């Protein structure tokens, strides 16, 4: 049997653990899996692009487990009453190929993106960081704020979105967290000014310059995590040129990340090397650092692994027959007949 975690089950799981506890624990799973980078069979995701969006498959495996995520990115979906990003995923046993978990990943992707962002920033941002600008206040924004508050102690957020209703939504959803100070900025520049960390999390499929060089202050950490694909950027190229840039899987980021604007030999640092101590992260308090995050399959592997463990432990979700039971593993045709017909048919000598 395969464990099935649908949207309601994932919501129940998150509520039973607590949003910030879920993010904290997931960040540790992701950090652990990044630290064993060489154990994984990795590749850039497979993407099918259209003029209005993208549908992607993100596979990865180690010697024990295989995982994939189906995910889309359609910025115009909100006008249709649909989410920009929707996803589901599978965790399978490598030895048998048997699917262990089928799970919703729309909510879980927001949680894992926030966990990855904060995990990276805990390594790359200045240790005295206390204020963060949050540019783009859509479906993933609250998760980013809570992750940085929980894992880095950020308690002041300057928020901005071209859609004021999105900002109103963000403020309303974060209002129960009374230890957070939310500043409603009037522009990107207003939000960024005086911030130690800047998160850009926009969705428009266009070459955009959300951050320009004049906004950047010494010692900033920039967390560029908006929905990425070829032809989609958030940072002016000169912001990248003046920074130390970190990536997940370089081959994928060269295609989809902000560094697609720059020559193929522009130097970047693999995040996993920083996490394992093989490379230095931030080199000084005045250095500008950029996490050019596009989302990588290893993060989804960690998420599916975590969700599977927690769902089994807490009895959340249900078992489903995603594949046939192998009463006779050489007889698949039996599933074309009813149960009675199976027993009535006799072998003729």
C-alpha positions as CSV (number, residue, x, y, z in Angstrom):
1,X,0.0,0.0,0.0
2,X,1.1,3.6,-0.7
3,X,0.6,6.3,1.8
4,X,-1.6,9.1,0.3
5,X,-1.4,12.6,1.7
6,X,-3.9,14.9,0.1
7,X,-4.4,18.7,0.7
8,X,-6.5,18.1,3.8
9,X,-4.1,15.6,5.2
10,X,-1.1,18.0,4.6
11,X,-3.1,20.8,6.3
12,X,-3.7,18.5,9.3
13,X,0.0,17.5,9.4
14,X,1.2,21.1,9.4
15,X,-1.3,22.1,12.1
16,X,-0.4,19.1,14.3
17,X,3.4,19.9,14.0
18,X,3.0,23.7,13.9
19,X,4.1,25.9,11.0
20,X,7.4,27.1,12.4
21,X,8.2,23.7,13.9
22,X,7.5,22.1,10.5
23,X,9.8,24.7,8.8
24,X,12.6,24.3,11.4
25,X,12.5,20.5,11.2
26,X,12.3,20.5,7.4
27,X,15.3,22.9,7.2
28,X,17.3,20.3,9.1
29,X,16.3,17.5,6.7
30,X,17.3,19.7,3.8
31,X,20.6,20.7,5.3
32,X,21.4,17.0,6.1
33,X,20.6,15.9,2.5
34,X,22.7,18.8,1.0
35,X,25.6,17.7,3.2
36,X,25.6,14.3,1.4
37,X,25.4,15.8,-2.0
38,X,27.6,13.1,-3.7
39,X,25.1,10.4,-2.7
40,X,22.5,11.6,-5.2
41,X,21.9,11.1,-8.9
42,X,21.2,14.6,-9.9
43,X,20.0,16.4,-13.1
44,X,18.3,19.7,-14.0
45,X,14.6,19.5,-14.1
46,X,12.7,18.6,-17.3
47,X,10.6,21.6,-18.4
48,X,7.9,22.1,-21.0
49,X,7.4,25.8,-21.7
50,X,4.6,27.8,-23.2
51,X,4.1,31.5,-23.7
52,X,2.2,31.7,-20.4
53,X,3.8,29.2,-18.1
54,X,5.8,26.1,-17.6
55,X,5.2,22.5,-16.4
56,X,8.2,20.7,-14.9
57,X,9.3,17.3,-13.6
58,X,12.0,17.2,-10.9
59,X,13.6,13.8,-10.4
60,X,16.4,12.7,-8.0
61,X,17.5,9.6,-6.2
62,X,20.1,8.1,-3.9
63,X,20.8,4.4,-3.3
64,X,17.6,4.0,-1.2
65,X,14.9,6.4,-2.3
66,X,13.7,8.0,-5.6
67,X,11.6,11.1,-5.7
68,X,10.0,13.3,-8.2
69,X,7.8,16.4,-8.2
70,X,5.4,17.6,-10.8
71,X,5.1,21.4,-10.6
72,X,3.8,24.2,-12.8
73,X,4.4,28.0,-12.9
74,X,1.6,30.0,-14.5
75,X,1.7,33.7,-13.4
76,X,-1.7,34.5,-15.0
77,X,-3.5,31.8,-13.0
78,X,-4.4,34.2,-10.2
79,X,-6.7,36.1,-12.6
80,X,-8.5,32.8,-13.1
81,X,-8.8,32.0,-9.4
82,X,-6.0,29.5,-9.5
83,X,-2.7,29.2,-7.8
84,X,0.4,30.3,-9.7
85,X,2.3,27.2,-8.5
86,X,0.7,23.8,-7.9
87,X,2.5,20.5,-7.3
88,X,2.4,16.9,-6.2
89,X,5.2,14.3,-5.7
90,X,6.1,10.7,-5.2
91,X,8.7,9.0,-3.0
92,X,9.6,5.5,-4.0
93,X,11.8,2.6,-2.9
94,X,14.8,2.2,-5.2
95,X,15.2,-1.5,-4.5
96,X,11.8,-2.4,-5.8
97,X,10.5,0.7,-7.5
98,X,7.5,0.6,-5.2
99,X,5.8,4.0,-4.5
100,X,5.9,4.6,-0.8
101,X,4.2,8.1,-0.8
102,X,2.0,10.1,-3.1
103,X,1.6,13.6,-1.7
104,X,0.3,17.0,-2.4
105,X,3.2,19.4,-2.7
106,X,1.6,22.8,-3.3
107,X,1.5,23.7,0.4
108,X,4.6,21.7,1.1
109,X,6.6,23.5,-1.7
110,X,5.9,26.8,0.0
111,X,7.2,25.4,3.3
112,X,10.3,23.8,1.7
113,X,11.1,27.0,-0.2
114,X,11.0,29.0,3.0
115,X,13.0,26.4,4.9
116,X,15.7,26.3,2.1
117,X,15.8,30.1,2.0
118,X,16.3,30.5,5.7
119,X,18.8,27.6,5.9
120,X,20.9,29.2,3.3
121,X,20.6,32.7,4.9
122,X,21.6,31.3,8.2
123,X,24.9,30.4,6.6
124,X,25.3,33.4,4.3
125,X,23.7,36.5,5.9
126,X,25.4,38.6,8.6
127,X,24.8,37.2,12.1
128,X,23.5,40.5,13.3
129,X,20.7,40.7,10.6
130,X,17.4,41.9,12.1
131,X,15.4,43.5,9.3
132,X,14.2,41.9,6.1
133,X,12.6,43.3,3.0
134,X,10.0,41.1,1.4
135,X,9.3,42.0,-2.2
136,X,6.3,40.1,-3.5
137,X,3.6,39.3,-1.0
138,X,1.8,36.4,-2.8
139,X,1.1,32.8,-1.8
140,X,4.6,32.1,-0.4
141,X,5.4,35.3,1.4
142,X,4.1,34.4,4.9
143,X,6.1,31.2,4.9
144,X,9.3,33.2,4.1
145,X,8.6,35.6,6.9
146,X,8.0,32.9,9.5
147,X,11.1,30.9,8.4
148,X,13.4,33.9,8.8
149,X,11.9,34.8,12.1
150,X,12.2,31.3,13.5
151,X,15.6,30.4,12.1
152,X,17.4,33.7,12.0
153,X,15.6,35.8,14.6
154,X,14.4,38.4,12.1
155,X,11.6,40.4,13.7
156,X,11.1,43.4,11.4
157,X,9.8,43.0,7.9
158,X,9.3,45.8,5.3
159,X,6.8,44.4,2.8
160,X,5.9,45.5,-0.7
161,X,3.8,44.3,-3.6
162,X,2.5,46.0,-6.7
163,X,-0.9,44.5,-5.7
164,X,-1.9,46.2,-2.4
165,X,-4.5,43.5,-1.7
166,X,-1.6,40.9,-1.6
167,X,0.1,43.1,1.1
168,X,-3.1,43.4,3.0
169,X,-3.5,39.6,3.0
170,X,0.1,39.2,4.2
171,X,-0.4,41.6,7.1
172,X,-3.7,40.0,8.0
173,X,-2.2,36.4,8.0
174,X,0.8,37.5,10.1
175,X,-1.2,39.6,12.6
176,X,-1.5,36.7,15.2
177,X,2.3,36.7,15.4
178,X,2.5,39.7,17.7
179,X,6.3,39.6,18.0
180,X,6.7,40.5,14.3
181,X,6.9,44.2,13.3
182,X,5.4,44.7,9.8
183,X,6.2,47.9,7.9
184,X,4.0,48.5,4.8
185,X,6.4,50.0,2.3
186,X,5.4,52.3,-0.6
187,X,7.9,51.0,-3.1
188,X,10.6,48.4,-3.5
189,X,13.3,51.0,-2.8
190,X,11.5,52.0,0.4
191,X,11.3,48.4,1.6
192,X,14.9,47.6,0.8
193,X,16.4,50.7,2.4
194,X,18.1,49.8,5.7
195,X,17.3,46.1,5.3
196,X,19.9,43.4,6.2
197,X,18.2,40.7,4.1
198,X,16.1,41.2,0.9
199,X,13.9,38.4,-0.4
200,X,12.4,38.7,-3.9
201,X,9.6,36.3,-4.5
202,X,7.8,37.5,-7.6
203,X,6.1,35.4,-10.3
204,X,5.9,37.4,-13.6
205,X,7.5,35.5,-16.5
206,X,9.6,38.4,-17.7
207,X,13.1,39.9,-17.6
208,X,12.5,42.2,-14.6
209,X,14.9,44.3,-12.5
210,X,13.1,44.2,-9.1
211,X,16.4,45.1,-7.5
212,X,18.8,47.7,-9.0
213,X,22.4,48.4,-8.0
214,X,21.5,51.8,-6.3
215,X,19.3,49.9,-3.8
216,X,22.1,47.6,-2.6
217,X,23.8,48.4,0.7
218,X,27.1,46.9,2.0
219,X,26.6,43.6,3.8
220,X,23.2,42.8,2.4
221,X,22.1,39.2,1.8
222,X,19.7,38.8,-1.2
223,X,17.5,35.8,-1.3
224,X,16.3,35.7,-4.9
225,X,13.6,32.9,-4.9
226,X,10.8,34.1,-7.2
227,X,9.5,31.6,-9.7
228,X,12.3,31.0,-12.1
229,X,12.6,29.9,-15.7
230,X,14.4,30.9,-18.9
231,X,13.5,34.5,-19.6
232,X,12.6,35.3,-16.0
233,X,14.8,37.4,-13.7
234,X,14.5,39.6,-10.7
235,X,17.9,41.2,-10.2
236,X,19.8,43.7,-12.4
237,X,22.9,42.0,-13.8
238,X,25.1,44.5,-12.0
239,X,23.7,43.5,-8.6
240,X,25.1,40.0,-9.4
241,X,28.4,41.3,-10.6
242,X,29.1,43.1,-7.3
243,X,28.1,40.1,-5.1
244,X,29.3,36.6,-4.1
245,X,26.7,34.4,-5.7
246,X,25.5,30.9,-4.4
247,X,23.5,28.3,-6.2
248,X,21.9,24.9,-5.7
249,X,22.6,23.0,-8.9
250,X,24.7,25.2,-11.1
251,X,23.7,23.5,-14.4
252,X,20.0,24.3,-13.6
253,X,20.6,27.8,-12.3
254,X,22.6,28.8,-15.4
255,X,19.4,28.1,-17.4
256,X,16.7,29.4,-15.1
257,X,18.3,31.7,-12.4
258,X,19.2,35.3,-12.4
259,X,22.7,34.4,-13.6
260,X,21.2,33.5,-17.0
261,X,21.9,37.1,-17.8
262,X,25.7,36.7,-17.3
263,X,28.4,34.8,-19.2
264,X,28.7,31.1,-18.6
265,X,32.1,31.6,-16.9
266,X,30.7,34.0,-14.3
267,X,31.8,32.5,-10.9
268,X,29.3,31.0,-8.5
269,X,29.6,28.9,-5.4
270,X,27.7,25.7,-4.7
271,X,25.7,26.0,-1.6
272,X,26.4,22.4,-0.6
273,X,30.1,23.2,-0.4
274,X,29.5,26.0,2.1
275,X,27.2,23.8,4.2
276,X,29.9,21.1,4.4
277,X,32.8,23.6,5.0
278,X,34.4,22.9,1.6
279,X,33.9,26.6,0.6
280,X,33.7,29.8,2.5
281,X,30.3,31.6,2.5
282,X,30.3,35.3,3.4
283,X,33.9,36.6,3.5
284,X,33.2,39.9,5.3
285,X,30.4,41.9,6.9
286,X,30.5,44.4,4.1
287,X,30.2,41.7,1.3
288,X,27.0,41.4,-0.6
289,X,25.8,37.8,-0.9
290,X,23.1,36.4,-3.3
291,X,21.4,33.1,-3.0
292,X,20.2,32.7,-6.6
293,X,17.7,30.0,-5.8
294,X,15.6,28.3,-8.5
295,X,14.4,25.3,-6.4
296,X,16.1,22.0,-6.7
297,X,14.8,18.4,-6.6
298,X,16.9,17.6,-3.6
299,X,14.8,19.9,-1.5
300,X,11.6,18.1,-2.6
301,X,13.3,14.7,-1.8
302,X,13.9,16.0,1.7
303,X,10.3,17.2,1.9
304,X,8.8,14.0,0.8
305,X,11.1,12.1,3.1
306,X,10.1,14.3,6.0
307,X,6.3,14.2,5.2
308,X,6.4,10.4,4.8
309,X,8.1,10.0,8.2
310,X,5.7,12.4,10.0
311,X,2.6,11.1,8.3
312,X,3.3,7.5,9.3
313,X,4.3,8.5,12.9
314,X,1.1,10.6,13.3
315,X,-1.3,8.3,11.4
316,X,-2.1,11.1,8.9
317,X,-3.2,10.3,5.4
318,X,-4.4,7.0,4.2
319,X,-3.2,3.9,2.4
320,X,-4.2,3.5,-1.3
321,X,-3.8,0.9,-3.9
322,X,-1.7,3.0,-6.3
323,X,-0.3,-0.2,-7.9
324,X,-2.0,-3.6,-8.2
325,X,-1.5,-6.2,-5.5
326,X,0.8,-9.0,-6.8
327,X,-1.1,-12.1,-5.8
328,X,0.4,-13.6,-8.9
329,X,3.1,-11.3,-10.2
330,X,3.0,-12.8,-13.6
331,X,-0.8,-12.3,-14.0
332,X,-1.8,-8.7,-14.5
333,X,-4.7,-9.6,-16.9
334,X,-6.7,-10.8,-13.9
335,X,-7.5,-7.2,-13.1
336,X,-9.6,-7.0,-16.3
337,X,-12.1,-9.5,-14.8
338,X,-14.4,-9.2,-11.8
339,X,-13.6,-11.2,-8.7
340,X,-16.3,-13.8,-9.5
341,X,-15.1,-14.2,-13.1
342,X,-11.5,-14.8,-11.9
343,X,-12.6,-17.8,-9.8
344,X,-14.9,-19.3,-12.4
345,X,-12.4,-19.5,-15.2
346,X,-10.7,-22.9,-15.3
347,X,-7.7,-24.1,-17.1
348,X,-8.6,-26.4,-19.9
349,X,-6.3,-29.4,-20.4
